[in-house]
Amino acid sequence: MAATRFLTITDVYERFVKGKKVPEADWDYKIIPETSTALKEKYKLNFGDKFVPEDNETKNNLFQAGLEMLCTCGFYCQDLGRVMKFTEEEIWEGIKRAPKKIILGEGRDVARFYPRHGNAPIKPVIQGGPTGSPISEDVFVQIMQSYAQEGIVDDLVNGVMTTVEGKPAKSKTPYEVRATMQELRATKEARIRAQRPGLGV
């Protein structure tokens, strides 16, 4: 398979701008469900009572179906209402260039993320946190601290501060930026209180 030039962020933006205009409702209720149903039949995907498939044939078929779906459907940008598409060669090039490990945090709290396969001997990384849930600013530090002080937690995932200095953290306003900065400060304080200042976020 011939390698293609690696796509930059500007390449991706240009493809979205020039992409096909598609109503969001068509994407959500027609294109995605119809394509996934057709591919499920094509690749004979039936998990039975298994939530996660374990046999190699099913896993390979699931991957091939996902790859074909990505090539067929592409990505949808809600803000532009347009679809960007990749070739299969570009997808494989992206997979080849994907990082083989990620390191978050520092010191005794460093967390190393490695690819894991079925029954891998490497223990999974455990991320703790409210993960994008709305959190009141008056309890934000305490909630993040409650996750940070659990020894089993390898790194943190922030919640979203709903207000900053009593003002709603409304999207696309200066308060959204201020709330984000306050989230970072509050999370740092939570890590210090939990005596884990090097915990990754």
TANOR-V45206 format. One record per residue. N is the residue number from 0. RES is the residue in one small letter. PHI is phi in degrees with one decimal (none if undefined). Layout:
[[N,RES,PHI] [N,RES,PHI]]
//
This chain:
[[0,m,none] [1,a,-71.3] [2,a,-73.7] [3,t,-112.9] [4,r,-64.4] [5,f,-66.3] [6,l,-76.2] [7,t,-93.1] [8,i,-63.5] [9,t,-71.7] [10,d,-59.7] [11,v,-63.2] [12,y,-59.9] [13,e,-61.5] [14,r,-67.3] [15,f,-64.5] [16,v,-60.8] [17,k,-93.1] [18,g,-70.0] [19,k,-67.5] [20,k,-77.0] [21,v,-137.4] [22,p,-61.8] [23,e,-58.9] [24,a,-62.5] [25,d,-64.3] [26,w,-63.3] [27,d,-72.5] [28,y,-110.0] [29,k,-127.4] [30,i,-62.3] [31,i,-66.8] [32,p,-64.8] [33,e,-67.7] [34,t,-67.2] [35,s,-65.1] [36,t,-65.5] [37,a,-64.4] [38,l,-72.0] [39,k,-61.2] [40,e,-71.5] [41,k,-60.3] [42,y,-97.3] [43,k,51.1] [44,l,-87.3] [45,n,-145.8] [46,f,-81.0] [47,g,61.4] [48,d,-95.3] [49,k,-93.3] [50,f,-70.7] [51,v,-119.0] [52,p,-65.6] [53,e,-113.7] [54,d,-82.8] [55,n,-62.7] [56,e,-61.8] [57,t,-66.0] [58,k,-63.1] [59,n,-66.2] [60,n,-63.3] [61,l,-64.0] [62,f,-62.8] [63,q,-62.3] [64,a,-65.0] [65,g,-64.7] [66,l,-63.4] [67,e,-65.8] [68,m,-65.0] [69,l,-64.1] [70,c,-64.6] [71,t,-75.1] [72,c,-91.4] [73,g,78.1] [74,f,-114.4] [75,y,-108.6] [76,c,-106.3] [77,q,-63.6] [78,d,-63.5] [79,l,-93.3] [80,g,66.3] [81,r,-129.9] [82,v,-111.8] [83,m,-109.4] [84,k,-121.0] [85,f,-115.5] [86,t,-86.7] [87,e,-62.8] [88,e,-61.8] [89,e,-67.5] [90,i,-65.4] [91,w,-63.7] [92,e,-64.0] [93,g,-63.8] [94,i,-63.3] [95,k,-62.8] [96,r,-88.6] [97,a,-63.4] [98,p,-58.8] [99,k,-88.0] [100,k,-158.1] [101,i,-131.0] [102,i,-116.6] [103,l,-121.8] [104,g,82.9] [105,e,-153.9] [106,g,63.7] [107,r,-71.8] [108,d,-105.1] [109,v,-63.9] [110,a,-122.6] [111,r,-112.2] [112,f,-99.3] [113,y,-124.2] [114,p,-60.4] [115,r,-120.6] [116,h,-116.4] [117,g,-54.9] [118,n,55.6] [119,a,-66.2] [120,p,-73.7] [121,i,-75.8] [122,k,-69.8] [123,p,-69.4] [124,v,-79.4] [125,i,-104.4] [126,q,-99.0] [127,g,-111.8] [128,g,145.1] [129,p,-76.8] [130,t,46.4] [131,g,78.2] [132,s,-74.7] [133,p,-67.8] [134,i,-128.5] [135,s,-66.8] [136,e,-64.6] [137,d,-74.9] [138,v,-123.9] [139,f,-59.8] [140,v,-60.7] [141,q,-63.2] [142,i,-67.4] [143,m,-65.1] [144,q,-63.9] [145,s,-60.9] [146,y,-79.1] [147,a,-62.1] [148,q,-83.2] [149,e,-82.6] [150,g,-59.1] [151,i,-73.9] [152,v,-78.0] [153,d,-93.2] [154,d,-158.8] [155,l,-107.3] [156,v,-124.2] [157,n,-65.6] [158,g,-88.0] [159,v,-115.9] [160,m,-72.1] [161,t,-80.1] [162,t,-138.3] [163,v,-136.5] [164,e,53.8] [165,g,81.8] [166,k,-98.2] [167,p,-58.8] [168,a,-82.4] [169,k,-71.2] [170,s,-60.6] [171,k,66.0] [172,t,-130.3] [173,p,-58.7] [174,y,-67.1] [175,e,-63.8] [176,v,-66.9] [177,r,-63.0] [178,a,-65.4] [179,t,-62.4] [180,m,-63.0] [181,q,-67.4] [182,e,-59.3] [183,l,-63.6] [184,r,-65.0] [185,a,-66.6] [186,t,-67.5] [187,k,-61.5] [188,e,-62.3] [189,a,-61.2] [190,r,-65.7] [191,i,-66.5] [192,r,-61.0] [193,a,-82.4] [194,q,61.2] [195,r,-134.2] [196,p,-64.2] [197,g,-90.4] [198,l,-63.1] [199,g,-71.0] [200,v,-128.0]]
//
